[in-house]
Amino acid sequence: MALRSTIRNLRCPLALLVAMVLFEVISHAHASKSFEDVRCKCICPPYRNISGHIYNRNVSQKDCNCLHVVEPMPVPGHDVEAYCLLCECKYEERSSNTIKVTIIIYLSVVGSLLLYMLFLLLVDPLIRKQDIYTQPLQNEEDTEDMRAPVEGLQVRGSTVLERVEGAQQRWKKQVQEQRKTVFDRHKMLS
């Protein structure tokens, strides 16, 4: 019952989160662009008494040069050509839609993993049984006392969870046998 109420309580925030993400995606797709996917970037180094500067402008690829991008021109008319020869202009393109889709997929995967972790944190205490192997290391006399109840636990389960727990119990039994062997060797050496 507690699990069902917890899941019901998580549905509302999850639905709200999905609705907000969809609203953001749709609003950005239909809104006027405040950015461009293409630009011309000119990097101009210092020239005489003028400090270096980076200029960005949205122009076509054929107009991507210092004369079309650098505005206002920081040098007088007769020095423009010398100044523009120092500037390095590059035409850059990006796909903002691809970037958005990648980020949405990434956030969806991280969000689903977080929800799964939360689900496991809530459900794990309900399905976990008291484990007889979670005791600290002991010597072999104590281990033999503990082995008697373990023999009866090897019942074959029908659900996946029971099969996983059975495999876990078999693994823990092997660990206990290894511990016993280590303690036996320790006694022989001392």
ZITA-V701951 format. One record per residue. N is the residue number from 1. PHI is phi in whole degrees, 0 to 359 (none if undefined). PSI is psi as a letter, one per 20 degrees, with the letter a starting at -180 (NA if undefined). NEAR is the number of other ideal C-beta (glycine too) atoms within 8 Angstrom. Layout:
# ZITA-V701951
n-><N N>
phi-><PHI PHI>
psi-><PSI PSI>
near-><NEAR NEAR>
This chain:
# ZITA-V701951
n-><1 2 3 4 5 6 7 8 9 10 11 12 13 14 15 16 17 18 19 20 21 22 23 24 25 26 27 28 29 30 31 32 33 34 35 36 37 38 39 40 41 42 43 44 45 46 47 48 49 50 51 52 53 54 55 56 57 58 59 60 61 62 63 64 65 66 67 68 69 70 71 72 73 74 75 76 77 78 79 80 81 82 83 84 85 86 87 88 89 90 91 92 93 94 95 96 97 98 99 100 101 102 103 104 105 106 107 108 109 110 111 112 113 114 115 116 117 118 119 120 121 122 123 124 125 126 127 128 129 130 131 132 133 134 135 136 137 138 139 140 141 142 143 144 145 146 147 148 149 150 151 152 153 154 155 156 157 158 159 160 161 162 163 164 165 166 167 168 169 170 171 172 173 174 175 176 177 178 179 180 181 182 183 184 185 186 187 188 189 190>
phi-><none 296 294 296 291 294 295 298 292 278 296 297 297 294 296 296 296 297 297 295 296 297 299 297 297 293 293 289 290 263 286 290 288 262 218 237 271 231 199 245 244 247 252 251 284 300 222 51 263 258 286 292 206 246 246 237 207 271 228 287 294 287 264 277 211 299 295 267 260 281 219 287 290 282 243 291 309 283 261 297 295 295 294 291 293 281 284 247 251 227 269 236 234 213 249 293 294 297 298 297 297 298 294 295 296 299 295 295 295 297 296 293 294 295 296 296 298 298 300 294 296 280 273 305 297 285 260 284 262 297 261 279 264 272 263 292 303 226 278 291 295 292 292 294 296 278 289 300 290 290 300 279 274 272 270 286 266 260 271 298 298 293 294 295 296 296 296 295 294 297 295 294 295 298 297 297 295 294 298 299 299 296 294 298 296 297 293 293 285 264>
psi-><g h g g h g g h h h g g h g h g g g g g g g g g g g h h h i q q p j r q i q r p o p o p r q o d j p r q q p p p q n r r h h j n r h h h g o p q p i q r g i j g g h g h h h q o p p p p q q n h g g g g g g g g g g h g g g g h h g h g g g g h h h h g h h i p r p p i j k q r p r r h g h h h h h h g h h h i i l p p q h r g g h g g h g h h g g g h g h g h h h g g g g h g h g h h h NA>
near-><4 6 9 7 8 9 8 7 8 10 8 7 8 9 8 8 9 8 8 8 10 8 8 8 10 8 8 8 6 5 7 3 5 4 5 6 7 9 10 17 11 16 9 14 7 6 11 6 2 9 4 7 7 8 10 9 10 7 9 5 7 4 9 12 10 11 7 9 16 13 6 4 7 8 10 5 4 4 10 11 6 9 16 11 6 8 12 6 12 8 9 8 6 7 7 8 6 7 9 10 8 8 8 10 8 8 9 8 8 8 9 8 8 8 10 8 8 9 8 8 7 10 9 8 6 8 7 6 5 3 7 8 8 4 6 3 3 8 6 9 7 8 13 8 7 12 9 7 8 11 7 6 7 8 6 5 9 4 6 5 8 9 9 8 10 12 8 8 12 9 8 10 9 8 9 13 8 8 10 10 8 8 11 9 8 8 8 6 5 4>
